[in-house]
Amino acid sequence: MEKRFDILPLEEWGMFTLPRPFVIAGPCSAESEEQLMDTARQLRAQGINVLRAGIWKPRTHPGCFEGAGPEGLKWLKKAKNELGLKVCTEVANEKHVFECLKMGIDMVWIGARTTANPFLVQEIAEALKDTDIAVLVKNPVNPDIDLWIGALERLSAQGIRKLGVIHRGFTSLEEKKYRNSPQWQLAIELRSRYPELPFFCDPSHMAGCREYIPELSQKALNLGFDGLMVESHRDPSCALSDAKQQFTPDDLMDMIRSLTVRERDTDDSEYKENITELRARIDSCDDALLRILGSRMQVSRKIGRYKKENNIAIIQAARWDSLLEQVYKTADIYDLDHEFIAKVFNAIHEASVQEQNKILSE
């Protein structure tokens, strides 16, 4: 059993109001007081309550716009005081935290690059000790769920109870549709292990361009995420960073209104009766799968012993290629995705090889 986090429910943070999805929006970077305040006013007029803006921007190359620095915090404070917004920004070290606390910032988030560095996360966690500030943790740049959990554990150990996560996808060297690979299965695993965690999706950084933000946002809501962090700029064409992935405030709200929010549960008796019956069928299928896998592994062990007796190598590449080809044909009959089937059968094949290797090593 996983140790649960002691977390204050999102509805008690004093930042978000129904209906869902809870939305955090604002420019990638606070570029000037005029730009930030104008964007904030437009977002406020659209019903947004939580304003985000990057103050320190960790850019890949020096010489790019790296944020307004502490001066930008004054603009966030002005937006908070004049417009009644809750305000948040990214922090990457204890100095950033102290500057935010001094200016009354309501929430901070830890970026993907920082989450991957336990030294920095510990530094930030200790700087936040005994404060009431809310903290969201983005997934690390690489798909390492333990790094993500470790960052949450460090913050929780310092008494942070307004604690949640942001899924923004993972860096990949492969050609891909999105800027960052979603790898939803990791977020699903984290949510399954820690259902008390508030979950946000950052479709802007996941997508890399406006075109794909709606579909990623809907996917997140389909999975039961609590909210979205979306980048919005008064004039994205003039943005000093990430111009392609920002909406105007009007376009942002058009997108939000187009989404369908999925309920976490329902009291409808017919639904509960039907879902219980379907889940029982799933359980039966799972039992059958396990029985078949057990039988298959027994056959693999027999093959391993036979190969040992005849001094034959474990891997037979031609046989495996032929098997996969036949599996894909059968998968088409049952409308099963080839990528999914490849993952399943490669995992089965690897386990079979390991079992045979044990026998040959005896």
C-alpha positions in Angstrom: 0.0 0.0 0.0 1.4 3.4 -1.0 1.8 6.0 1.7 -0.8 8.7 1.1 0.0 12.4 1.0 -1.6 14.7 3.5 -3.2 17.1 1.0 -5.8 19.7 1.4 -8.6 19.1 -1.2 -8.4 21.4 -4.2 -11.7 23.0 -3.4 -10.3 24.3 -0.1 -7.3 26.1 -1.5 -9.3 29.3 -1.9 -8.3 29.6 -5.5 -10.6 27.7 -7.8 -14.4 28.0 -8.2 -16.8 25.6 -9.9 -17.7 24.6 -12.5 -14.8 22.5 -13.6 -12.4 22.4 -15.4 -10.3 24.6 -13.0 -8.2 26.8 -15.3 -4.9 28.5 -14.7 -4.1 30.9 -17.6 -1.7 33.6 -18.6 1.3 34.4 -20.8 4.3 32.2 -21.0 6.4 35.2 -19.9 5.6 38.4 -18.1 7.2 40.7 -20.7 6.1 44.1 -19.5 3.7 45.6 -17.0 1.4 46.7 -19.9 1.4 43.3 -21.6 0.7 41.4 -18.3 -2.0 43.7 -17.1 -3.8 43.9 -20.4 -3.7 40.1 -20.7 -4.8 39.7 -17.1 -7.8 42.1 -17.6 -9.0 40.2 -20.6 -8.7 36.9 -18.8 -10.5 38.2 -15.8 -13.3 39.4 -18.0 -13.6 35.9 -19.3 -14.0 34.4 -15.8 -10.4 33.3 -15.2 -9.5 33.5 -11.5 -5.9 32.2 -11.5 -3.2 34.0 -13.5 0.1 32.4 -14.5 3.2 34.1 -15.9 6.8 33.1 -16.2 9.1 35.5 -14.3 12.3 33.5 -14.7 12.6 31.6 -17.9 15.1 28.7 -18.1 16.0 28.9 -21.8 18.1 26.4 -23.6 20.5 28.9 -25.0 21.8 32.1 -23.4 20.9 35.4 -25.0 17.2 34.6 -25.4 14.6 36.4 -23.4 15.0 34.9 -19.9 12.2 36.7 -18.1 11.7 40.0 -16.4 13.0 38.8 -13.1 11.9 40.2 -9.7 10.5 43.3 -11.4 7.8 41.0 -13.0 6.6 39.9 -9.6 5.5 43.5 -9.0 3.3 43.3 -12.0 1.8 40.0 -10.8 1.2 41.6 -7.4 -0.5 44.6 -9.2 -2.8 42.1 -11.1 -3.6 40.4 -7.8 -4.4 43.7 -6.0 -6.3 45.5 -8.8 -8.1 42.6 -10.4 -8.6 40.2 -7.5 -6.8 37.4 -9.3 -4.8 34.7 -7.6 -1.3 34.7 -9.2 1.4 32.0 -9.7 4.8 31.6 -11.3 7.6 29.0 -11.7 10.4 28.8 -9.2 13.7 26.9 -9.8 15.7 27.7 -6.6 15.3 29.0 -3.1 16.0 32.6 -4.1 13.0 32.5 -6.4 10.9 31.2 -3.6 11.9 33.9 -1.2 11.2 36.6 -3.8 7.7 35.1 -4.4 6.9 34.9 -0.7 8.0 38.5 -0.2 5.6 39.6 -3.0 2.6 37.6 -1.8 2.5 35.2 -4.7 -0.4 32.7 -4.1 1.0 29.6 -5.9 4.3 28.4 -7.4 5.1 25.5 -9.7 8.2 23.5 -10.2 9.2 23.1 -13.8 10.1 19.8 -15.5 13.8 20.5 -15.6 13.9 21.3 -11.9 11.7 18.3 -10.9 14.5 16.2 -12.4 17.0 17.6 -9.9 16.5 16.4 -6.3 19.0 18.9 -4.9 17.0 21.8 -6.2 13.7 20.3 -5.2 15.0 19.9 -1.7 16.2 23.4 -1.6 12.8 24.7 -2.7 11.0 22.5 -0.3 13.0 23.8 2.7 12.4 27.4 1.6 8.7 26.7 1.5 8.6 25.1 4.9 5.8 26.3 7.2 4.2 28.5 4.5 0.6 28.3 3.2 1.5 28.7 -0.4 0.2 26.2 -3.0 2.7 24.2 -5.0 2.3 22.3 -8.3 5.0 19.9 -9.6 5.4 19.3 -13.3 6.6 15.9 -14.4 10.3 15.6 -15.0 11.6 16.0 -18.5 12.3 12.2 -18.7 9.6 9.6 -18.1 10.7 8.7 -14.5 7.7 8.4 -12.2 9.9 7.9 -9.2 11.6 11.3 -9.7 8.1 12.8 -9.9 7.0 11.1 -6.7 10.3 11.9 -5.0 9.7 15.7 -5.6 6.2 15.4 -4.1 7.6 13.5 -1.1 10.2 16.2 -0.4 7.6 19.0 -0.4 5.1 17.0 1.7 7.9 16.3 4.2 8.1 20.1 4.7 4.4 20.4 5.5 3.1 21.5 2.1 -0.5 20.5 2.1 -1.7 22.5 -0.9 0.1 20.2 -3.3 -0.7 19.0 -6.7 0.9 18.0 -10.1 1.0 19.2 -13.7 1.3 16.7 -16.5 3.1 18.4 -19.4 4.5 15.4 -21.3 8.1 14.1 -21.7 11.0 15.0 -23.9 11.6 12.5 -26.7 14.1 12.4 -29.6 11.7 10.5 -31.8 9.7 12.3 -34.5 6.3 13.1 -33.0 3.1 15.0 -33.4 3.4 17.0 -30.2 6.3 19.0 -28.7 6.4 16.6 -25.7 5.2 13.0 -25.7 2.1 12.7 -23.5 2.7 9.2 -22.3 -0.6 9.3 -20.5 0.1 5.9 -18.9 2.5 7.5 -16.4 0.0 10.1 -15.3 -2.6 7.4 -15.0 -0.3 5.3 -12.8 0.5 8.3 -10.6 -3.2 9.1 -10.2 -4.0 5.5 -9.4 -1.3 5.3 -6.7 -2.2 8.7 -5.2 -5.8 9.6 -5.9 -5.7 12.4 -3.4 -3.4 14.5 -5.7 -5.0 17.3 -7.6 -4.1 16.8 -11.3 -3.6 19.5 -13.9 -2.6 19.2 -17.5 -0.4 21.7 -19.3 -1.6 21.1 -22.9 0.4 24.2 -24.2 3.8 22.7 -23.5 2.6 19.2 -24.4 1.3 20.4 -27.8 3.8 23.0 -28.8 1.3 24.7 -31.0 -2.3 25.9 -30.6 -3.7 23.4 -33.1 -3.3 20.4 -30.8 -4.3 22.1 -27.5 -8.0 21.3 -27.7 -7.6 17.6 -28.3 -5.0 17.2 -25.5 -7.2 19.2 -23.1 -10.2 17.0 -23.9 -8.1 13.9 -23.4 -7.0 15.1 -20.0 -10.6 15.8 -19.0 -11.6 12.4 -20.3 -9.1 10.9 -17.9 -10.6 12.9 -15.0 -8.0 15.6 -14.6 -9.1 18.4 -12.3 -8.0 21.3 -14.5 -5.8 22.9 -17.1 -2.8 25.3 -17.2 -3.0 27.0 -20.5 -0.8 29.8 -21.9 -2.7 32.9 -23.1 -1.2 36.2 -24.4 -3.0 39.4 -25.5 -1.1 39.1 -28.9 0.6 35.7 -29.3 2.3 36.8 -32.6 4.4 39.3 -30.6 5.2 37.0 -27.7 8.8 36.8 -26.7 8.6 33.1 -25.9 6.5 30.2 -27.1 4.4 32.3 -29.4 3.0 29.3 -31.3 1.4 27.6 -28.3 -0.4 30.6 -26.8 -4.1 31.6 -27.3 -5.6 35.0 -27.1 -7.9 35.3 -24.0 -11.0 35.2 -26.3 -9.7 32.1 -28.2 -8.8 30.4 -25.0 -12.3 30.7 -23.6 -13.8 29.5 -26.9 -11.6 26.4 -26.5 -12.6 25.9 -22.9 -16.3 26.2 -23.7 -15.9 23.5 -26.4 -14.7 20.9 -23.9 -16.8 18.3 -22.3 -16.1 17.8 -18.5 -16.4 14.3 -17.4 -18.0 13.6 -14.0 -16.0 11.7 -11.4 -19.0 9.6 -10.4 -22.8 9.5 -10.4 -25.6 8.3 -8.2 -27.6 7.0 -11.1 -28.6 3.5 -10.2 -28.8 2.2 -13.8 -25.3 3.4 -14.5 -24.0 1.8 -11.3 -25.7 -1.5 -12.1 -24.4 -1.6 -15.6 -20.8 -0.5 -14.7 -20.7 -3.2 -12.0 -21.7 -5.9 -14.5 -19.2 -4.7 -17.1 -16.4 -4.6 -14.5 -17.2 -8.1 -13.5 -16.8 -9.1 -17.1 -13.4 -7.3 -17.2 -12.4 -9.3 -14.1 -13.4 -12.5 -15.8 -11.3 -11.6 -18.9 -8.3 -10.7 -16.7 -8.5 -14.1 -14.9 -8.6 -15.8 -18.3 -5.6 -13.8 -19.5 -3.6 -14.8 -16.4 -4.5 -18.4 -16.9 -3.4 -18.3 -20.5 -0.2 -16.4 -19.7 0.6 -19.0 -17.0 0.1 -21.8 -19.5 2.2 -20.0 -22.1 5.1 -19.6 -19.6 5.0 -23.3 -18.8 5.4 -24.1 -22.5 8.3 -21.6 -22.7 10.0 -23.4 -19.8 9.6 -26.7 -21.6 11.1 -25.2 -24.7 14.0 -23.9 -22.6 14.7 -27.3 -21.3 14.5 -28.8 -24.8 16.9 -26.2 -26.2 19.3 -26.9 -23.3 19.3 -30.6 -24.1 20.1 -29.9 -27.7 22.5 -27.0 -27.1 20.4 -24.4 -29.0 20.5 -20.7 -28.5 17.5 -19.0 -26.9 16.8 -16.3 -29.5 15.4 -17.5 -32.8 14.9 -14.2 -34.7 13.2 -15.6 -37.7 10.6 -17.4 -35.6 9.8 -14.2 -33.6 9.4 -12.1 -36.7 7.0 -14.8 -38.2 5.0 -14.9 -34.9 4.6 -11.1 -34.8 3.4 -11.1 -38.5 0.7 -13.6 -37.7 -0.2 -11.8 -34.4 -0.8 -8.5 -36.4 -3.1 -10.3 -38.8 -5.2 -11.7 -35.9 -5.1 -8.3 -34.2 -6.8 -6.8 -37.2 -9.7 -9.2 -36.9 -10.3 -8.0 -33.3 -9.7 -4.3 -34.2 -6.6 -4.2 -31.9 -3.9 -1.5 -32.4 -0.6 -2.8 -33.7 1.5 -0.6 -31.4 -0.4 -1.9 -28.4 -0.1 -5.5 -29.5 3.6 -5.1 -30.2 4.1 -3.8 -26.6 2.2 -6.7 -25.1 3.8 -9.4 -27.1 7.3 -8.0 -26.7 6.8 -8.0 -23.0 5.6 -11.6 -23.1 8.6 -12.5 -25.3 11.1 -10.9 -23.0 9.6 -12.7 -20.0 9.8 -16.0 -21.9 13.4 -15.4 -22.8 14.2 -14.7 -19.2 12.6 -17.9 -18.1 14.5 -19.9 -20.7 17.8 -18.1 -19.7 17.3 -19.3 -16.1 17.0 -22.9 -17.4 20.0 -22.7 -19.6 22.0 -21.1 -16.8 21.2 -24.0 -14.3 
